[in-house]
Amino acid sequence: MFHSASAWPLLEYLAYQAGCAYLSDLHSLNGSQRVRLARLLEQIPADAADLHTWNDALDYLAQAPPANTAEAARERLIAALTRIN
């Protein structure tokens, strides 16, 4: 599991867990892989990363504007990953 004291930055951790060779591979995940990533994020508490880190992930994975709190960014990221495109 991801921990705030972990040596893994959040996006790199998610890429690793998704089996991506490169961070940019996160953009090409299929629907089931995105849902799996969302389920993984549900296991990571909002306080495991700071607001800037959550907003970076939100921007990178969902192309969404920043949230005001880490919890909001986490929730919006989970919602975006589970949305059917």
Buried (B, 14 or more C-beta within 10 A) or exposed (E): EBEEEEEEBBBBBBBEBBEBEEBEEBEEBEEEBBBBBBEBBEEBBBEBBEBEBBBBBBBBBBEBEBBEEBBBBBBBBBEBBBEEE
